[in-house]
Amino acid sequence: MSENTNNQNQEVDINELMKIRREKLKDLQERGKDPFEITKFDRKHTSSQIKENYEEFEGKDVVIAGRIMAKRIMGKASFCHIQDMQGKMQCYVSTNDLGEELYKEFKTYDIGDIVGIEGFVFKTKTEEISVHAKKVTLLTKSLKPLPEKYHGLKDTDLRYRQRYVDLIVNPEVKDTFILRSKIIKELRRILDSKGYMEVETPILSTIVSGDAARPFITHHNTLGIDMFLRIAPELYLKRLIVGGFDKVYEIGRLFRNEGMSIKHNPEFTNIELYSAYEDYNDMMDIAEEIVSTIAKNVLGTTKISYQGVEIDLTPGWRRISMIDSIKEVTGIDFNTIETDEEARKLADEKHVEYDEIKNTRGHIINAFFEEFVEETLIQPTFIIDYPVEVSPLTKRKPSDKRLTERFEMFIGGREYGNAYSELNDPIDQYERFLKQVEAKNKGDEEAGGMDEDFVNALEYGLPPTGGLGIGLDRLIMLLTDSASIRDILLFPTMKPLAKGE
């Protein structure tokens, strides 16, 4: 039998099962027992609460609720397993307790139905903690059958599209998202304890700014103008430092109209934090503390395994300049290369691609780093002192004006964070914005625009400030050993299915 024939038969079977379930619902409704009219069920206990405290609950009445995941009918008595957020609980249901009519009705319940059960706690002959039901209430009728028991929902594309089913039939998936919540909660605890204040800044803006990325464009009908979903909250947060808030942070969604991969989703969660009177060295210290403390307090260790690679997050991470890291891997020393022309010639010799617009010495240094060095940075490393051309919002290094006080944080060959000693010279900032506008006019879709209000804010005075951004989705991937960003997003962006798929 062909695969298409199998799929067609399966579709017929599913349609027949759906028809039967709707007929069951209609029968309940005609008898005045419509489960969808129930507005509340006073659940008092959970599966884990009972299992973890069996001695306390043994023989006592409990009230639980959950989804039927298995049923075993044995004449006048049955067993079923119901699943709540914490796990599964076996329940014993019999004619003696419910009466013949209600027990007969219980036998018609389907896998996937949601029920409330009142009864007492006991152990079966096989020592399984269970609830002996004295009353069963159908709370929700499931009109679609769950994926069949043995093959389940394995298709990853379908799992991402129907996360609600994935969470039901693959309950271990919940663990990843519970960890995600704990990681973000611990992040907030760390920053709050250091005197940072959490704030919220606009998601819609009239200017693309804060980073180099292609934006999503929308339109405001009343104002009659195009607006952009933010690619970064940076310039708003620095305005708050100007206004007198010394330590601020924001956890929120950013949006970038770029390619999708196992590392990239068009919308993603980021944290940015800014601290007055600090620099990029202080930001290295707090980045290292954030990651290692979260690992220790959430996972219980700073030594983790990611996709089979052992990584040690213990504080004391390596710090090396971008130019030195290139020299270490390739033997090429960009300190001896002075001009843009020399840099382009070297790139051509080494077959390193560079953009027609982004073709300066600084851009080519960055291209060499991405080509030869990035993937070698397995253990936590801070790459510092980036070229000014790729760091339009960063303060220059006093010792070399071609470089900036910027770092990126690399673990397992991937970038996890970006930080600066923030540029606070309004004249320099204005000139860099002009260069961004010039690049945009030449066709660079990722170049930012001119933000005159931000320059105006700098003219009032931004104190020396350190700023840090960390991609939380990537960090969560690392700490949950998840191969794809889609595994740690409840509802990742998916290409719409064609009609009939």
C-alpha positions in Angstrom: 0.0 0.0 0.0 1.4 3.4 -1.0 2.1 6.2 1.5 -0.6 8.3 -0.1 -3.1 5.5 0.4 -2.1 5.2 4.0 -2.5 9.0 4.5 -5.9 8.9 2.9 -7.0 6.0 5.1 -5.7 7.8 8.1 -7.6 11.0 7.1 -10.8 9.0 6.7 -10.3 7.4 10.1 -9.7 10.7 11.8 -12.7 12.2 10.1 -14.8 9.3 11.3 -13.5 9.7 14.9 -14.2 13.4 14.8 -17.8 12.6 13.7 -18.2 10.2 16.5 -17.0 12.7 19.1 -19.4 15.3 17.8 -22.2 12.8 18.1 -21.2 12.2 21.7 -21.2 15.9 22.4 -24.6 16.3 20.8 -26.0 13.5 23.0 -24.6 15.1 26.1 -26.1 18.5 25.1 -29.5 16.9 24.4 -29.4 15.4 27.9 -28.6 18.7 29.5 -25.0 17.8 30.2 -23.2 20.1 27.9 -19.6 20.3 29.3 -19.0 23.6 27.6 -21.6 25.3 29.9 -19.4 24.5 32.9 -17.6 27.8 33.9 -15.4 26.6 36.8 -14.1 23.6 38.6 -12.7 24.0 42.0 -9.4 22.0 41.6 -7.5 21.8 44.9 -4.6 19.5 44.2 -2.1 18.6 41.5 -0.4 15.3 40.5 3.0 16.2 41.8 1.6 17.6 45.0 0.0 14.2 45.8 2.9 12.1 44.6 5.6 14.1 46.5 3.5 14.1 49.7 1.9 10.6 49.6 2.2 10.0 53.4 0.3 13.2 54.0 -2.4 12.5 51.5 -2.9 8.7 51.9 -6.6 8.0 52.5 -7.6 11.6 52.3 -9.9 13.3 49.8 -8.5 15.3 46.9 -9.8 17.2 44.0 -7.8 17.0 40.8 -8.3 17.9 37.1 -6.6 17.1 33.8 -6.7 15.6 30.4 -7.4 11.9 29.9 -4.3 10.4 28.3 -5.1 6.7 28.7 -8.0 4.4 29.7 -8.3 0.8 30.6 -11.8 -0.5 30.8 -12.3 -3.7 32.9 -16.0 -4.5 33.1 -17.4 -2.7 36.1 -14.1 -1.0 37.0 -11.6 1.1 35.0 -8.3 2.8 35.3 -7.4 6.1 33.5 -4.4 8.4 33.6 -5.1 12.1 33.6 -2.4 14.7 32.9 -2.0 18.1 34.5 0.9 20.6 34.2 3.0 18.7 36.7 2.6 15.2 35.3 0.2 12.2 35.3 -2.0 10.7 37.9 -3.7 7.3 37.7 -7.3 7.1 38.7 -9.5 4.2 39.6 -13.2 4.5 38.5 -15.9 1.9 39.3 -19.6 1.3 39.1 -19.8 0.9 42.9 -18.7 4.5 43.3 -20.3 6.3 40.4 -23.4 4.2 39.9 -24.3 2.4 36.7 -25.5 5.3 34.7 -22.6 7.6 35.4 -20.1 4.8 35.0 -21.6 4.0 31.6 -21.2 7.7 30.7 -17.6 7.7 31.9 -16.8 4.8 29.6 -17.8 7.0 26.6 -15.2 9.6 27.5 -12.4 9.9 25.0 -8.6 10.3 25.2 -8.1 14.0 25.2 -11.2 14.9 27.2 -10.6 17.1 30.2 -12.2 15.8 33.5 -12.4 16.8 37.2 -12.1 13.9 39.7 -12.9 13.9 43.4 -11.8 10.9 45.4 -9.3 9.7 48.0 -5.6 8.8 47.6 -4.3 5.2 47.8 -1.7 2.8 46.3 -2.6 0.0 44.0 -1.2 -3.6 44.4 1.7 -2.5 42.1 2.4 0.4 44.5 1.3 3.1 42.1 0.0 6.2 43.8 -3.6 6.7 42.5 -6.9 8.4 43.2 -10.0 6.3 43.9 -12.7 8.3 42.2 -16.0 9.0 43.9 -17.1 11.6 41.3 -16.0 12.3 37.8 -17.0 15.5 35.9 -16.6 16.0 32.2 -15.3 19.6 31.9 -14.3 19.7 28.2 -15.1 17.5 25.3 -12.1 17.0 23.0 -13.5 17.0 19.4 -10.2 16.0 17.7 -8.3 12.8 18.5 -4.7 13.2 19.8 -1.9 11.8 17.7 -1.8 8.0 18.1 0.0 6.6 21.0 3.1 5.0 19.6 4.1 7.4 16.8 2.8 10.6 18.5 3.6 14.0 17.2 7.1 13.6 15.8 7.1 15.8 12.7 9.1 18.8 13.9 7.4 21.2 11.5 4.0 20.2 12.8 5.1 20.3 16.4 6.2 24.0 15.9 2.9 24.9 14.1 0.7 23.1 16.7 2.6 23.7 19.9 -0.6 23.1 21.9 -0.7 19.5 20.7 3.1 19.1 21.1 2.8 20.1 24.8 0.0 17.6 25.3 1.6 14.6 23.8 5.2 15.4 24.4 5.0 16.7 28.0 8.8 16.7 28.3 8.7 19.8 26.0 7.2 21.7 28.9 10.4 21.3 30.9 12.3 23.5 28.4 9.7 26.3 28.7 9.6 26.0 32.5 13.4 26.4 32.4 13.0 29.4 30.1 10.8 31.1 32.7 13.2 30.3 35.5 16.1 31.7 33.5 14.4 35.0 32.9 13.2 35.2 36.5 16.8 34.7 37.7 18.0 37.3 35.3 15.6 39.9 36.7 16.6 38.9 40.3 20.3 39.5 39.5 19.8 42.9 38.0 17.2 44.1 40.5 19.7 43.1 43.3 22.3 45.4 41.7 20.0 48.4 41.6 18.9 48.3 38.0 15.4 49.4 37.2 13.3 47.6 34.6 11.7 49.9 32.1 9.7 49.7 28.8 10.4 51.7 25.7 8.6 52.0 22.3 8.3 49.1 19.9 7.1 51.3 17.1 9.4 54.0 15.9 9.7 56.5 13.1 13.5 55.9 12.7 15.5 52.8 12.3 18.3 53.0 14.9 20.2 51.2 17.6 21.8 48.6 15.5 22.5 47.5 11.9 19.6 45.4 10.7 16.8 45.4 8.1 13.5 46.5 9.8 9.9 45.5 9.4 7.8 48.4 8.1 4.2 49.1 9.1 1.9 52.1 8.5 0.1 54.4 11.0 -3.2 55.3 9.4 -4.0 58.3 11.6 -0.6 59.9 11.3 -0.3 58.9 7.7 3.4 57.8 8.1 5.4 54.6 7.9 6.8 53.3 11.1 9.2 50.6 12.0 9.2 47.7 14.5 12.2 48.3 16.7 15.5 46.5 16.0 16.9 47.6 19.3 15.8 49.7 22.3 19.3 51.2 22.8 18.8 54.8 22.0 15.7 55.1 24.2 17.4 53.5 27.1 20.4 55.9 26.8 18.0 58.8 26.7 16.9 57.6 30.2 20.5 57.7 31.4 20.6 61.3 30.2 17.5 61.9 32.1 19.1 60.7 35.4 18.2 57.0 35.8 21.7 55.6 36.5 20.9 51.9 35.9 18.1 50.6 33.6 17.3 47.5 31.7 14.6 46.2 29.4 13.6 42.6 28.5 11.5 42.5 25.4 11.0 41.5 21.8 13.1 42.8 18.9 12.2 42.5 15.2 14.5 42.0 12.3 13.4 41.4 8.7 16.2 39.0 7.9 16.8 35.3 7.1 15.6 32.5 9.3 17.8 29.6 10.6 18.3 27.4 13.6 19.8 30.6 15.2 17.5 33.2 13.9 13.8 34.1 14.2 12.3 37.3 12.9 11.2 38.3 16.4 13.3 37.4 19.4 13.8 38.2 23.0 16.7 40.4 24.1 17.9 42.2 27.2 19.7 45.5 27.1 21.0 47.2 30.2 22.9 50.5 30.8 24.8 51.7 33.8 26.1 55.3 34.2 29.8 55.9 35.2 30.8 52.4 33.9 32.6 51.1 30.8 32.9 48.0 28.7 35.1 46.3 31.3 32.3 46.6 33.8 29.9 45.2 31.2 32.2 42.2 30.8 32.1 41.6 34.5 28.3 41.7 34.7 27.9 39.6 31.5 30.1 36.9 33.0 28.2 37.1 36.3 24.8 37.0 34.7 25.5 33.8 32.6 27.4 31.9 35.3 25.0 32.8 38.1 22.0 31.8 36.0 23.6 28.5 35.2 24.6 27.8 38.8 21.2 28.8 40.3 18.9 27.4 37.7 20.9 24.3 36.5 22.9 23.7 39.6 26.2 23.9 37.8 28.4 26.2 35.7 29.8 23.2 33.7 27.3 22.3 31.0 27.1 20.3 27.8 25.8 21.8 24.6 25.1 19.4 21.7 27.8 17.1 23.0 30.4 19.8 23.7 31.5 20.4 27.3 31.5 24.1 28.2 32.7 25.7 31.4 30.9 28.9 32.3 32.8 29.4 35.6 33.9 33.1 35.9 37.3 34.0 34.6 36.5 34.1 30.9 39.1 34.9 28.3 39.4 38.4 26.9 41.2 39.1 23.6 41.2 41.8 21.0 39.7 41.1 17.6 43.0 41.8 15.8 44.9 39.6 18.2 42.4 36.7 17.8 42.8 36.9 14.0 46.6 36.8 14.4 46.3 33.8 16.8 44.3 31.8 14.3 45.7 32.9 10.9 49.0 34.5 11.6 47.8 37.7 10.0 48.5 40.9 12.0 46.2 43.8 11.0 48.3 46.1 13.1 50.7 46.1 10.1 48.0 46.9 7.6 47.3 50.6 7.5 45.1 51.4 4.5 41.8 50.3 3.1 43.5 49.3 -0.2 46.0 47.0 1.6 43.1 45.4 3.5 41.1 44.8 0.3 44.2 43.3 -1.4 44.7 40.9 1.5 41.0 39.9 1.5 41.2 39.1 -2.2 44.3 37.0 -1.7 42.7 35.0 1.2 39.3 34.8 -0.7 37.5 36.6 2.1 34.3 38.2 0.7 33.5 41.8 1.5 30.7 44.2 0.5 31.1 46.8 -2.2 29.9 49.4 0.3 31.4 47.9 3.4 35.0 47.7 2.1 37.1 49.6 4.6 40.0 48.2 6.6 37.6 48.0 9.6 34.9 46.1 7.7 37.5 43.7 6.4 39.0 43.1 9.8 35.5 42.1 10.9 35.1 39.9 7.9 38.3 38.0 8.6 37.2 37.5 12.2 33.8 36.0 11.1 35.5 33.9 8.5 38.3 32.4 10.5 37.9 33.0 14.2 34.3 33.0 15.3 33.6 29.2 15.1 36.8 28.4 17.1 35.6 30.2 20.2 34.1 27.3 22.1 34.8 28.2 25.7 33.4 31.6 26.9 35.4 34.4 25.3 35.1 38.2 25.1 36.3 39.5 21.8 37.2 43.2 22.4 38.2 46.4 20.6 36.1 46.3 17.4 36.8 48.6 14.4 34.9 51.9 14.5 33.3 51.2 11.1 31.2 48.3 12.5 30.5 50.1 15.9 28.6 53.3 15.1 27.4 53.8 18.7 30.6 53.0 20.6 33.3 55.2 22.2 36.7 55.1 20.5 39.7 53.6 22.2 41.9 56.5 23.4 45.0 54.5 22.3 43.8 53.8 18.8 41.0 55.9 17.3 40.4 53.3 14.6 39.1 50.9 17.3 36.3 51.1 19.8 35.7 50.0 23.4 33.3 47.3 22.3 33.1 43.5 23.0 31.0 40.6 21.9 30.6 37.5 24.0 31.2 34.1 22.3 30.3 30.6 23.6 30.3 27.4 21.5 31.3 29.3 18.4 28.2 31.7 18.6 27.8 35.3 19.6 25.6 35.8 22.7 26.1 39.4 23.7 27.3 42.8 22.6 28.5 45.7 24.7 30.1 49.1 24.5 31.6 51.9 26.4 28.8 54.1 25.0 29.6 57.0 22.7 28.6 60.2 24.5 30.2 62.8 22.2 27.2 64.4 20.3 29.4 65.8 17.5 31.1 62.4 16.8 27.7 60.7 17.0 26.2 63.1 14.5 29.1 62.4 12.1 28.6 58.7 12.4 24.9 58.9 11.8 25.8 60.9 8.6 28.0 58.0 7.5 25.1 55.6 8.2 22.8 57.7 6.1 25.3 57.8 3.3 25.6 54.0 3.4 21.8 53.7 3.3 21.6 55.9 0.3 24.2 53.7 -1.4 21.9 50.7 -0.9 22.8 49.3 2.5 19.4 48.1 3.8 20.8 47.4 7.2 22.2 50.9 7.8 20.4 53.1 10.4 19.0 56.5 9.9 19.6 59.9 11.4 18.2 60.3 14.9 18.4 64.0 15.5 16.5 63.7 18.8 19.1 61.3 20.2 21.8 63.7 19.2 19.8 66.4 20.9 19.7 64.2 24.1 23.5 63.7 23.9 23.9 67.5 23.7 22.3 67.8 27.2 25.0 65.3 28.4 25.2 61.6 28.7 27.6 60.5 31.5 30.3 57.9 30.7 28.1 54.8 30.4 28.5 51.1 29.9 25.8 49.2 27.8 25.2 45.5 27.3 22.8 43.5 25.1 22.3 39.7 25.4 20.2 37.5 23.1 18.1 35.7 25.6 16.8 33.1 23.1 20.3 32.0 22.3 21.3 31.9 25.9 18.2 29.8 26.7 19.2 27.5 23.8 22.6 27.1 25.4 21.3 26.4 28.9 18.6 24.0 27.8 20.9 22.2 25.2 18.4 23.0 22.4 19.7 22.7 18.8 17.2 25.1 17.2 15.8 28.5 18.3 12.4 27.0 17.4 12.7 24.6 20.3 12.8 27.3 22.9 10.1 29.6 21.3 6.5 28.6 22.1 5.3 29.9 18.8 8.1 30.4 16.3 7.6 32.1 13.0 6.6 29.6 10.3 6.1 29.9 6.6 2.3 29.6 5.9 1.2 26.3 4.5 0.1 26.2 0.9 -3.6 25.5 0.3 -4.3 21.8 0.8 -1.1 21.1 2.8 
